[in-house]
Amino acid sequence: MKSFPMFIRTTGRRVVIAGGGEQAAQKSRLIARTDAQIVLAAPALDDELEALVAAGRARPHTGPITPALFEGAAMAFIASGCPGVDSCLQVLAAAARCPVNVVDRPDLCDITTPSLVDRDPVVVAIGTEGAAPVLARQIKTGLETVLAPDLGGLAALARDLRGAVAARVEKDARRAFWAWVFAEAPRKAWERGDQAGGRALIEAAIAAGGAPDRAQAGAIAFVGAGPGPRDLVTLRAVARLQEADAIFHAPEVSAEVLELARRDAERELAAPGDAAAALEAASEGAQVVRLVPGDVEALCAAEIAAARAAGIAVEIVPGLG
């Protein structure tokens, strides 16, 4: 590696963005996700940056730019839009020993900005050392489909409960406990939108002294899908397909959509209303997906009712975006 990937703490620290136009605005969108103190150094700011200042999220610096502006800053972004100005500003930042990124000038950069998958506090950064930024974006797109949008909330809950876990769960059992939280019933409940249920499961396990020693509970996700292309499938539907142990699908569901599933998932044709096999699999602990074209809740009303009556967790997932 020519660059070492790491995370820089921004709490209570300044980040200088030199520039007042679109390039500077692009960098400000990234840094505004953090709790850094943003300084916008430019004689004038575009509307987006003015709004950032008006919201109290950044402060302007309209005076002369000297090395003093960069001293003690966590990092600086040079984005004036003028190559000559950018080169001069990079020299000033370097004189202050401030790590600097100059937009579209990798030869002048100490640091580069990766493609980000943001599920705060879970953050994935993808970089190619400038070799293939399009590839980095493609990898980011793939990860966006795998990591649930609300995954960060589960990680934040885990952070808040670490003290309770340390007090109630034996040290040798903690790794298994957290593996259960992030791979089994709590995470599945969380990703179904049942955050309260997921939290209750975790708190009950803490009170009991560790992860439950029992078979995984089955569940059925009813997903609307048909003959359309795979790039129209929603992120949540993709996640359920990749978690599924068994998939029961209508004949109309395209092969493209089925390719999104785990390779080792069992697959079986099943028309709407043909509930027996799916119910049996879920009752044995399998994670089941029912792929049905059209209005899932209407077409599978009897299946949904039967699953709920059997105590099987049910989720209705929009299949097409």
Sequence and secondary structure as in RCSB ss.txt:
>XXXX:A:sequence
MKSFPMFIRTTGRRVVIAGGGEQAAQKSRLIARTDAQIVLAAPALDDELEALVAAGRARPHTGPITPALFEGAAM
AFIASGCPGVDSCLQVLAAAARCPVNVVDRPDLCDITTPSLVDRDPVVVAIGTEGAAPVLARQIKTGLETVLAPD
LGGLAALARDLRGAVAARVEKDARRAFWAWVFAEAPRKAWERGDQAGGRALIEAAIAAGGAPDRAQAGAIAFVGA
GPGPRDLVTLRAVARLQEADAIFHAPEVSAEVLELARRDAERELAAPGDAAAALEAASEGAQVVRLVPGDVEALC
AAEIAAARAAGIAVEIVPGLG
>XXXX:A:secstr
  S       TT EEEEE SSHHHHHHHHHHTTTT EEEEESSS  HHHHHHHHTTSEEEE S   HHHHTT SE
EEE  S HHHHHHHHHHHHHTT  EEETT GGG S    EEEEETTEEEEE  TTS HHHHHHHHHHHHHHS TT
HHHHHHHHHHHHHHHHHHS HHHHHHHHHHHHHSHHHHHHHTT HHHHHHHHHHHHHHTSS  S    EEEEEE 
 SS GGGB HHHHHHHHH SEEEE TTS HHHHTTS TTSEEEE  TT  HHHHHHHHTT EEEEEESS HHHHT
HHHHHHHHHTT EEEEE  B 
